[in-house]
Amino acid sequence: LNGLVLGLLALSATAAPPVAMPANLPLYFEANQGQANVPAQFIARGHDFQFLVLPTEVQIALRKTAAESVAVRMQFAGANPQAQIRGDAELPGKINYLTGNDPTQWRTGVPMFAKVRVGELYPGVNLVYYGNQQLLEYDFIVAAGANPQVITMHFDGVDIISINPQDDLILSLAGGEIRQPKPVIYQMMDGVRKEIEGGYRMVDAHTVAF
């Protein structure tokens, strides 16, 4: 299998970034060089949400109201703890954080990327994150002979996980939901894209596979 597009995060809840962002700015990833006191290597911010990207998980911060927020964690269960993460398709321009009066605490020249790649998340499985306007999309690239069924996502911070009649994955939480559309699965054969039938399956109440 040569490209498993296994979901979009389409947010119907909202989330608070630590800095003001234009509502229509396309999603991009900034390298975390100490400007954010979080363990994530890359950060993607929107007008009312924030994604923290680590090698084996994504943390999603959503704001329900001006005074209330909620956090969701999507962890790839059983993934390679040594998976290598890097920015890809660097964008023009840099970000500067000049906060406070101490220049030693400023962060300047922070690079931005259109994509983030995680190598060998599972044996023979790479992961690519990218933005589609204000949506976070991600592809699993599965090498020939590798087993896509090892890909397993465990969610914390949600109340109920369900698969609707359209085969979308619905993460229900107080005040809203996160919807991941039915995965688009295909194999490239002699340059021709062949669609593969498949979808989500529930492993347990908070764990999903394909």
PELINLIN-V438511 format. One record per pair of residues at least 12 apart in sequence whose C-alpha atoms are under 10 Angstrom apart, sorted by the first residue. I is the first residue (numbers start at 0). GAP is how many residues later the second one is. Records with the same first field share a line. If there is no record, write none. Layout:
BEGIN
I: GAP + GAP
END
This chain:
BEGIN
0: 124 + 139 + 140 + 141 + 142 + 143 + 144 + 145 + 146 + 147 + 184 + 185 + 186 + 187 + 188 + 193 + 195
1: 123 + 138 + 139 + 140 + 141 + 142 + 183 + 184 + 185 + 186 + 187 + 191
2: 122 + 123 + 124 + 136 + 137 + 138 + 139 + 140 + 181 + 182 + 183 + 184 + 185 + 190
3: 121 + 123 + 134 + 135 + 136 + 137 + 138 + 144 + 179 + 180 + 181 + 182 + 183 + 192
4: 122 + 123 + 132 + 133 + 134 + 135 + 136 + 177 + 178 + 179 + 180 + 181
5: 131 + 132 + 133 + 134 + 135 + 174 + 175 + 176 + 177 + 178 + 179 + 192 + 193 + 194 + 204
6: 129 + 130 + 131 + 132 + 133 + 161 + 162 + 172 + 173 + 174 + 175 + 176 + 177 + 178 + 192 + 193
7: 121 + 122 + 123 + 124 + 127 + 128 + 129 + 130 + 131 + 160 + 161 + 170 + 171 + 172 + 173 + 174 + 175
8: 51 + 122 + 125 + 126 + 127 + 128 + 129 + 160 + 169 + 170 + 171 + 172
9: 124 + 125 + 126 + 127 + 167 + 168 + 169 + 170 + 171
10: 37 + 38 + 51 + 123 + 124 + 125 + 165 + 166 + 167 + 168 + 169
11: 50 + 52 + 163 + 164 + 165 + 166 + 167
12: 35 + 36 + 48 + 49 + 50 + 51 + 52 + 56 + 57 + 159 + 160 + 161 + 162 + 163 + 164 + 165 + 166
13: 32 + 33 + 34 + 35 + 36 + 47 + 48 + 49 + 50 + 51 + 52 + 55 + 56 + 161 + 162 + 163 + 164
14: 30 + 31 + 32 + 33 + 34 + 35 + 36 + 45 + 46 + 47 + 48 + 49 + 50 + 51 + 53 + 54 + 55 + 56
15: 29 + 30 + 31 + 32 + 33 + 34 + 45 + 46 + 47 + 48 + 49 + 50 + 51 + 52 + 53 + 54
16: 27 + 28 + 29 + 30 + 31 + 32 + 33 + 34 + 44 + 45 + 46
17: 18 + 27 + 30 + 31 + 32
18: 26 + 27 + 28 + 29
19: 25 + 26 + 27 + 28
20: 24 + 25 + 26 + 27 + 28
21: 24 + 25 + 26
22: 23 + 24 + 25 + 111
23: 22 + 23 + 109 + 110
24: 20 + 21 + 22 + 108 + 109
25: 18 + 19 + 20 + 88 + 105 + 106 + 107 + 108 + 109
26: 17 + 18 + 19 + 20 + 86 + 87 + 88 + 103 + 104 + 105 + 106 + 107 + 108 + 109
27: 14 + 15 + 16 + 17 + 18 + 62 + 63 + 84 + 85 + 86 + 87 + 88 + 101 + 102 + 103 + 104 + 105 + 106 + 108
28: 12 + 13 + 14 + 15 + 16 + 22 + 23 + 24 + 58 + 59 + 61 + 62 + 82 + 83 + 84 + 85 + 86 + 87 + 100 + 101 + 102
29: 12 + 13 + 14 + 15 + 57 + 60 + 61 + 64 + 65 + 80 + 81 + 82 + 83 + 84 + 85 + 86
30: 12 + 13 + 22 + 55 + 56 + 64 + 79 + 80 + 81 + 82 + 85
31: 20 + 21 + 75 + 78 + 79 + 80
32: 74 + 75 + 76 + 77 + 78
33: 63 + 71 + 72 + 73 + 76
34: 61 + 62 + 63 + 64 + 70 + 71 + 72 + 73 + 75
35: 61 + 71
37: 14
38: 13 + 14 + 15
39: 12 + 13 + 14 + 15 + 17 + 18 + 19
40: 12 + 13 + 14 + 44 + 45 + 46 + 75
41: 12 + 13 + 16 + 43 + 44 + 45 + 70 + 71 + 74
42: 15 + 16 + 69
43: 16 + 68 + 69 + 86 + 87 + 90 + 92
44: 15 + 16 + 89
45: 87 + 88 + 89
46: 87
47: 13 + 14 + 15 + 16 + 17 + 18
48: 12 + 13 + 14 + 15 + 20 + 21 + 22 + 85
49: 12 + 13 + 21
50: 20 + 21 + 22 + 85
51: 21
52: 21 + 32 + 63 + 76
53: 21 + 29 + 30 + 31 + 62 + 64
54: 20 + 21 + 24 + 25 + 26 + 27 + 28 + 29 + 30 + 31 + 61 + 62 + 63 + 64 + 65 + 66 + 72
55: 18 + 19 + 20 + 21 + 22 + 23 + 24 + 25 + 26 + 27 + 28 + 29 + 62 + 65 + 66 + 71 + 97
56: 16 + 17 + 18 + 19 + 20 + 22 + 96 + 97 + 98
57: 14 + 15 + 16 + 17 + 18 + 97
58: 12 + 13 + 14 + 15 + 16 + 96 + 97 + 98
59: 12 + 13 + 14 + 97 + 118
60: 12
61: 114 + 116
62: 112
63: 110 + 111 + 112
64: 110
68: 105 + 106
69: 87 + 88 + 103 + 104 + 105
70: 85 + 86 + 87 + 102
71: 83 + 84 + 85 + 86 + 99 + 101 + 106
72: 80 + 81 + 82 + 83 + 84 + 85
73: 78 + 79 + 80 + 81 + 82 + 83 + 132 + 133
74: 77 + 78 + 79 + 80 + 81 + 132
75: 45 + 46 + 74 + 75 + 76 + 77 + 78 + 79 + 131 + 132 + 133
76: 45 + 73 + 74 + 75 + 76 + 77 + 78 + 130 + 131 + 132
77: 43 + 44 + 72 + 73 + 74 + 75 + 76
78: 41 + 42 + 43 + 44 + 46 + 71 + 72 + 73 + 74
79: 39 + 40 + 41 + 42 + 43
80: 39 + 40 + 41
81: 37 + 38 + 39
82: 34 + 35 + 36 + 37 + 38 + 39 + 43 + 44
83: 33 + 34 + 35 + 36 + 37 + 42
84: 31 + 32 + 33 + 34 + 35 + 36 + 42 + 43
85: 27 + 29 + 30 + 31 + 32 + 33 + 42
86: 24 + 25 + 26 + 27 + 28 + 29 + 30 + 31 + 41 + 42
87: 24 + 25 + 26 + 27 + 28 + 29 + 40 + 41 + 42
88: 23 + 24 + 25 + 26 + 27 + 41
89: 21 + 22 + 23 + 24 + 25 + 26
90: 20 + 21 + 22 + 23 + 24
91: 19 + 20 + 21
92: 16 + 17 + 18 + 19
93: 14 + 15 + 16 + 17 + 18
94: 12 + 13 + 14 + 15 + 16 + 17
95: 12 + 13 + 14 + 15
96: 12 + 13
112: 17
113: 15 + 16 + 17 + 18
114: 13 + 14 + 15 + 16 + 22 + 23
115: 12 + 13 + 14 + 15 + 22
116: 12 + 13 + 21 + 22
117: 22
118: 22
119: 21 + 22
120: 19 + 30
121: 18 + 20 + 24 + 25 + 26 + 28 + 29 + 30
122: 19 + 20 + 22 + 23 + 24 + 25 + 27 + 28
123: 17 + 18 + 19 + 20 + 21 + 22 + 23 + 24
124: 15 + 16 + 17 + 18 + 19 + 21 + 22 + 23 + 25 + 26
125: 13 + 14 + 15 + 16 + 17
126: 12 + 13 + 14 + 15
127: 12 + 13
135: 44
136: 43
138: 44 + 45 + 46
139: 45
140: 46
141: 45
143: 43
147: 61 + 62
148: 60 + 61
149: 59 + 60
150: 57 + 58 + 59
151: 49 + 50 + 51 + 55 + 56 + 57 + 58
152: 49 + 50 + 53 + 54 + 55 + 56 + 57
153: 49 + 50 + 51 + 52 + 53 + 54 + 55
154: 16 + 50 + 51 + 52 + 53
155: 50 + 51
156: 14 + 15 + 16 + 17 + 49
157: 12 + 13 + 14 + 15 + 16 + 19 + 20 + 48
158: 12 + 13 + 14 + 15 + 18 + 46 + 47
159: 12 + 13 + 14 + 17 + 45 + 46
160: 12 + 16 + 17 + 41 + 43 + 44 + 45 + 46 + 47
161: 17 + 38 + 39 + 40 + 43 + 44 + 46
162: 16 + 17 + 18 + 19 + 36 + 37 + 38 + 39 + 45
163: 15 + 17 + 18
165: 15 + 16
166: 13 + 14 + 15 + 16 + 31 + 32 + 33 + 34
167: 12 + 13 + 14 + 15 + 31 + 32
168: 12 + 13 + 14 + 30 + 31 + 32 + 33 + 39
170: 35
180: 18 + 19
181: 16 + 17 + 18
182: 14 + 15 + 16 + 17 + 27
183: 12 + 13 + 14 + 15
184: 12 + 13 + 14
185: 12
197: 12
END
